[in-house]
Amino acid sequence: MSWAYSQEYVPEDDVLVRARQRAVEMGVVPIGPGGGAALRLLAAVAGAKAAVEIGTGTGVSAVWLLRGMRPDGVLTSVDIEPEHQRLARVAVREAGFAANRVRFIPGPALDVLPRLADGQYDLVFCDADKTEYGDYLTEALRLLRPGGVVAFDNALWHDRVADPAQRDPETVAIREVVRAIREDERLIPCLLPVGDGLLCAVKRA
């Protein structure tokens, strides 16, 4: 009961409800309401002017992030599926954001991210191929400015990460990035039990 209460503490409006409906139709699983609210908070605390989203989906996380970013902030959103990004553009427009507030880049994340500038981003949110989470962390550490925030969705992965008997590739990859972030002295970590788990860390100055 308390978990459900916390997930619904910050209600989602019609824009986000419609974006979630499109996600269901596309077979996409976006970040949950509690995780979305946490993303908005992180973007606001970081004073994010430039952010990167790995995994566009249908725009649920983009809307949450934009609502926390500075009014002049720009979100760079990367996804391998152009159709997902087309639907995300609809959500961003319905939320009242100008088209130039989001730079949608189609393509595999590990092809796109190396083209982005070092140390120029305030926040990096990762919610794409779980087996690539370790590579996303490497890229995020390069992209973030000191004091910037990195966040990974699905850090609990349906209760599988905490169970050492679970050894499928996705679970192992997430478990490894959870451990890597906790042990990296360049980072200040926290694992938030919202939604399916939101792993966050601040890059030390």
C-alpha positions as CSV (number, residue, x, y, z in Angstrom):
1,M,0.0,0.0,0.0
2,S,2.8,2.5,0.9
3,W,4.7,1.6,-2.2
4,A,1.6,2.3,-4.4
5,Y,1.0,5.5,-2.5
6,S,4.5,6.7,-3.1
7,Q,4.3,5.9,-6.8
8,E,1.2,7.9,-7.2
9,Y,2.3,10.8,-4.9
10,V,3.0,13.0,-7.9
11,P,0.1,12.4,-10.3
12,E,0.5,12.3,-14.0
13,D,-1.5,14.5,-16.3
14,D,-3.3,13.7,-19.5
15,V,-0.1,14.3,-21.6
16,L,1.8,11.5,-19.7
17,V,-1.3,9.2,-19.7
18,R,-1.5,9.4,-23.5
19,A,2.2,8.9,-23.9
20,R,1.9,5.8,-21.7
21,Q,-1.0,4.5,-23.8
22,R,1.2,4.9,-26.9
23,A,4.0,3.0,-25.2
24,V,1.6,0.1,-24.5
25,E,0.6,0.1,-28.2
26,M,4.3,0.0,-29.3
27,G,5.3,-2.6,-26.7
28,V,7.5,-0.1,-24.9
29,V,7.9,0.0,-21.1
30,P,8.5,3.5,-20.0
31,I,9.8,4.7,-16.6
32,G,7.0,4.5,-13.9
33,P,5.4,7.6,-12.4
34,G,7.5,7.5,-9.3
35,G,10.7,7.2,-11.3
36,G,9.5,10.0,-13.6
37,A,8.9,12.3,-10.6
38,A,12.4,11.4,-9.4
39,L,13.9,12.3,-12.8
40,R,12.2,15.6,-12.8
41,L,13.6,16.3,-9.3
42,L,17.1,15.3,-10.3
43,A,17.0,17.5,-13.4
44,A,15.8,20.4,-11.2
45,V,18.4,19.9,-8.5
46,A,21.1,19.7,-11.1
47,G,19.9,22.8,-12.8
48,A,20.1,20.9,-16.0
49,K,20.6,22.9,-19.1
50,A,21.9,20.0,-21.2
51,A,20.8,16.4,-20.7
52,V,21.1,13.1,-22.6
53,E,18.4,10.4,-22.6
54,I,19.4,6.9,-23.9
55,G,16.2,5.3,-24.9
56,T,13.5,7.7,-26.1
57,G,10.5,5.4,-25.9
58,T,7.3,7.3,-26.6
59,G,8.3,10.4,-24.7
60,V,7.3,9.7,-21.1
61,S,10.7,10.2,-19.6
62,A,11.4,13.1,-22.0
63,V,8.4,15.1,-20.7
64,W,9.4,14.4,-17.0
65,L,13.0,15.5,-17.7
66,L,12.0,18.6,-19.6
67,R,9.6,19.6,-16.7
68,G,12.6,19.6,-14.4
69,M,15.2,21.2,-16.6
70,R,15.9,24.9,-17.0
71,P,13.5,26.8,-19.3
72,D,16.4,27.1,-21.8
73,G,17.5,23.5,-21.4
74,V,17.9,21.1,-24.3
75,L,17.4,17.3,-24.1
76,T,19.3,15.1,-26.5
77,S,17.3,11.8,-26.9
78,V,18.8,8.7,-28.6
79,D,16.8,5.7,-29.7
80,I,17.3,3.0,-32.3
81,E,13.6,3.2,-33.4
82,P,12.6,6.3,-35.4
83,E,8.9,5.5,-34.9
84,H,9.3,5.7,-31.1
85,Q,10.9,9.2,-31.6
86,R,8.1,10.3,-33.8
87,L,5.6,9.5,-31.0
88,A,7.9,11.1,-28.5
89,R,7.7,14.3,-30.5
90,V,3.9,14.2,-30.2
91,A,4.2,13.9,-26.4
92,V,6.7,16.8,-26.2
93,R,4.5,19.0,-28.3
94,E,1.4,18.1,-26.3
95,A,3.3,19.1,-23.2
96,G,3.8,22.5,-24.6
97,F,7.6,22.4,-25.3
98,A,9.1,24.0,-28.4
99,A,10.5,21.6,-30.9
100,N,14.0,23.0,-30.3
101,R,13.9,21.8,-26.7
102,V,14.7,18.2,-27.8
103,R,17.3,17.0,-30.2
104,F,16.1,13.5,-31.3
105,I,19.0,11.4,-32.8
106,P,18.0,8.0,-34.2
107,G,20.5,5.2,-34.1
108,P,22.3,2.7,-31.8
109,A,23.3,4.5,-28.6
110,L,26.9,3.2,-28.7
111,D,27.3,4.7,-32.2
112,V,25.7,8.1,-31.3
113,L,27.1,8.8,-27.8
114,P,30.8,9.0,-28.9
115,R,29.8,11.9,-31.1
116,L,28.6,14.0,-28.1
117,A,31.0,16.4,-26.5
118,D,33.0,15.6,-23.4
119,G,32.0,17.2,-20.1
120,Q,29.1,19.3,-21.5
121,Y,26.1,17.6,-19.9
122,D,24.4,18.0,-16.6
123,L,22.4,14.8,-16.6
124,V,22.5,11.4,-18.4
125,F,19.5,9.1,-18.1
126,C,19.9,5.5,-19.3
127,D,16.9,3.3,-20.2
128,A,17.8,1.2,-23.2
129,D,19.5,-2.1,-23.9
130,K,20.3,-3.5,-20.4
131,T,23.3,-5.5,-21.6
132,E,24.9,-2.2,-22.7
133,Y,24.5,-0.5,-19.3
134,G,28.2,-0.8,-18.5
135,D,29.1,0.9,-21.8
136,Y,26.5,3.6,-21.1
137,L,28.2,4.3,-17.7
138,T,31.5,4.7,-19.4
139,E,30.0,7.2,-21.9
140,A,28.1,9.0,-19.1
141,L,31.3,9.6,-17.1
142,R,32.8,11.2,-20.1
143,L,29.8,13.3,-21.0
144,L,29.0,14.7,-17.5
145,R,30.4,17.8,-16.1
146,P,31.6,17.7,-12.4
147,G,28.5,17.7,-10.3
148,G,26.4,16.1,-13.1
149,V,24.0,13.2,-12.5
150,V,23.7,9.8,-14.1
151,A,20.6,7.7,-13.6
152,F,19.7,4.1,-14.7
153,D,16.1,2.8,-14.9
154,N,15.3,-0.8,-14.1
155,A,18.1,-1.1,-11.6
156,L,16.2,-3.8,-9.6
157,W,15.1,-5.5,-12.9
158,H,11.9,-7.1,-11.6
159,D,13.5,-8.2,-8.3
160,R,16.1,-10.2,-10.2
161,V,19.2,-8.1,-9.4
162,A,19.0,-8.8,-5.7
163,D,18.8,-12.6,-6.3
164,P,22.3,-14.0,-7.0
165,A,20.7,-17.1,-8.5
166,Q,19.5,-15.0,-11.5
167,R,22.2,-15.1,-14.1
168,D,20.6,-14.0,-17.4
169,P,22.6,-11.5,-19.4
170,E,20.4,-8.5,-18.6
171,T,20.4,-9.2,-14.9
172,V,24.1,-9.7,-14.8
173,A,24.8,-6.5,-16.7
174,I,22.6,-4.4,-14.4
175,R,24.1,-6.1,-11.3
176,E,27.6,-5.2,-12.6
177,V,26.8,-1.5,-13.2
178,V,25.2,-1.3,-9.8
179,R,28.4,-2.6,-8.2
180,A,30.6,-0.5,-10.5
181,I,28.8,2.8,-9.5
182,R,28.9,1.9,-5.8
183,E,32.7,1.2,-6.0
184,D,33.7,4.1,-8.2
185,E,35.3,6.8,-6.1
186,R,34.4,9.4,-8.7
187,L,30.7,9.0,-7.9
188,I,28.3,9.5,-5.1
189,P,25.7,6.8,-5.5
190,C,22.1,6.1,-4.4
191,L,19.7,3.3,-5.4
192,L,16.2,4.5,-5.1
193,P,13.4,1.9,-4.7
194,V,11.0,3.7,-7.0
195,G,9.3,1.8,-9.8
196,D,11.7,-0.9,-11.0
197,G,14.6,0.8,-9.3
198,L,16.4,4.0,-10.2
199,L,20.1,4.0,-9.7
200,C,21.5,7.5,-9.4
201,A,25.0,9.0,-8.9
202,V,26.6,12.4,-8.9
203,K,30.0,12.9,-10.5
204,R,32.3,14.4,-7.9
205,A,33.7,17.8,-8.5
